Amino acid sequence: MATGKKKVIVYTDWIEQFKDLTDDEAGKLIKHFFAYVNDLNPQSDRLTELLFNPIKATLKRDLKTWESKQKINIENGKKGGRPKKEETQKNPKNPNGLLKTHDNPKKGVSVSVSVNDSNNINTNIVESIDFDQLLSFINSTFGRGFKVVNDKVKNKYKALFKQGYNKEQIKDAILNASKNDYHKQTNYQYCTLEFFSRPETIDKYSSLVTFDSSNLTIEEQILKNYKA
């Protein structure tokens, strides 16, 4: 994955990659996963490779986010890290002490970064979204009755836009998820506003080809959804 990276995030909706597999097929997939995250360049059969593709895409996205944070940490370290306690107390609006230069304390340096962290969102540079329309669209698509979009979820959508996603991808993900057999069978209980604020959900459903899978084998389903 990367030098110094010892952890990976495992997402709950990856269950869809495993739930219809035999124990043997699931074992191959999880062994392939661990070999991949340990940079062992695994080679496997076609079915395992196809099942792993959406997981692999999410791992690569998470790696880019991790690398961005490492670069920011390095830059912050070069600027002296955290300020002394008394400096923070004098300027509570600048707790990180990063707007002050050593040569000219009165001259500030404006730094703009893109981080998957809702606390660092600059709402002036992200694509706008009408949350009332989004709420209505999700309710009508899935027959739900959500009343409000809370601030935490709003910030997650704003962070989604900062990572390069757009409203069209969100709309496509919602529509494709509404045609997905798994979500139909669970009465769309997982299709929440928060669910569609996740990058891995947009990656999985925004370009998904929907179809009637009732008469297809597992491998045919994978081939239909994820073009090799």
N, C-alpha and C positions, 0 to 999 in steps of 0.2 A: 504493500500500500504506500508507505512513505517512511523514511527514516525517523524514528522517534514516536511513531504513531502505534500505540498498543491497544487501542480500543476501537470498536465499531458499534454503530447503532443498529439494533435489530427491530424492525417495525412489525407491529401486530398484524397488519393486513397481508403480510407475506404468507399467512396461513393459506391463502388462496392458491399459492404455488405448490402446497403440500397436501391439501385436504383430500384430493382424489387419487393420490399416488399409492402404490403398494409400499410395503415397508422397504423392500429392496430398492425401489425407485427413489423413495424419500431418503434412504441412506446414502445413495450415490450423490443426490443433490446436496445434502448437508456436508458430505466429505469434500465435494467440489468447492463449496462455499469457503470452508476453512483453509483449503489449499490456496484458494485465490487470495484471501486476505493476508496470507502469510507469504505472498509473492512466490509461490511454487509453480506458477504457470501451468495449471492443471489442464489436461486434455481428457475429454470424456465423450460418451456417445451423443448422438444428435439430440435426443430427447432431453437429456440433462443440460446440454448447452442451451437449448431453447427455453427451458424452464428457468435457467439462471439469468438470462438476458435482462429482464426487468429489475432483478435484484442487483445485478452488476451496474446498471445505469444509475440506480440510487446510491450505491457505494461510491461511484465516481463523483457524483454531485456532492456527497458529504465530504469526500476527500478535498475537493476544491474549496469548500467552506473552511475546513480545518487548516488548509495551507494559507488561506487569506488571513485567518486569525493569528497564525504563527508569524506572518510578515508584520502584522500590526503590533504584536507583542515585541518583536525585534526592534521596530521603529520606536516604540514607547521606551524600550530599554535604553536606546541611544540618547533619548531626550532626558534620561535621568530617572525613569520609572515614576513611582508615586511621589508627590511632593511631601515636604515636611509638614507635620501636623499644623504648625502655626500658619503656614502659607495657605493651607486649605481653609482654615478658619477665617482668614482675612478675605478670601474670595470664594465663598461657598458655591457660587455658580460655576466655578472652574475647578472641581475636585481633583481632576487628574493633572492639573498644572501643565497642560500641553499648549496653552495659548500664550505662554510667556517665553521669550527668547533670552538667551544668556547675555547677548551683546546689547540688546535694547529692550529692557523690561516693559517699556510702554508700548512696544509694537507687537501686535498679536499675529499669530500664524493660523490661518484657517485651514483645517484639514478635513477633507471629505472622504469617507471610506464606505464601502459596502459590506455590511456584516449581517449574518442571519441572526439578528438579535433585536427584538422589538424595542428595547430601551434605546437603541442607537438610530432609530428611523428618522430620516429627514423627510417629513411629509411634503415638502415643497418640490421634491424631485422624483416622486413616484407617480405612476399613473393613477388617476382618480377613479373611484368606483362608487356607484350609487348603491349603498347598502340596503336601502329600502327595496330597490328593484331586485337585488340579489336575494333578499329574504323572500320576496313574493315569488320569484322564479323557482327557488328550491322548494318552497311549500307547494306550489302548483305541480311541479314535476314529480314529487315523491308523495304527495298527499299528506304532507306534514303540517304542523300547526305552530311553528316557531314564532315567537312574538317579537324578539329583539335580537340584535347583533351586539354582543358585549364588546367592550374596548379591547380586551385581550385578543379576541378573534379578529377584530378590525386591524389590529397591529400585525397580526400574522398574515393577513392579505396584503398589507402594505409591504411587508418584508418579502412576500412572494413576488411582487412587482419589481422590487429592487434587485431580485435575483434574475430578472429577465423574462418572467412569465407575463402573460397578458390576459385581458378579459375574454378574448375569443377561446383561448385554451381552457379557461375555467368553465365557460359555457359548454364546450365540447365534452369536457370531463363529466359534467353533470348529466348531460344527455346520454352519453355512452354508459355511465353507471346505471342509469334508469332502465337500460335494456339488458343489463348483466344478469345472468341466471342466478348467481349467488345472492345478489341484492334483492332480486324479486322474491326468492325463497325466504329471505329473512325479513320480508316486508319493509325493506329499506331502512331498517333500524340504525344502520351505521352511516347512512347518508345525511350527515349533519352539516351545518355551516362550518364547523371546525374541521371536519373531514376533508372538505374541498379547499381548505387553506393550507394543506400540506403539500410540499413540492412532490413527494413520492406519489401522492394521489393524482396530481396533474400529469406527472410522467407516465403513469400507468394507464389512465383513462382518456387523456385528451386526444390521442391518435389511435385509440383502440377500435378495431373493426368488430362490430357487434353482429351476432348471428345466432341461429337456433342450433344449440349444441346437443340436442337430445339424441341425435342419431350418429354422433361422431365419437371416435375413440379419443383417448387423452392426447395422443400424439397429433391427431388431426386437428383437435381444438387448438393446441399450441401453435401448430403451423398456420392455422387460420388467423390467429391473433397476432403472432409475432413473426413477421416475414424473415426468413433466414437470409 
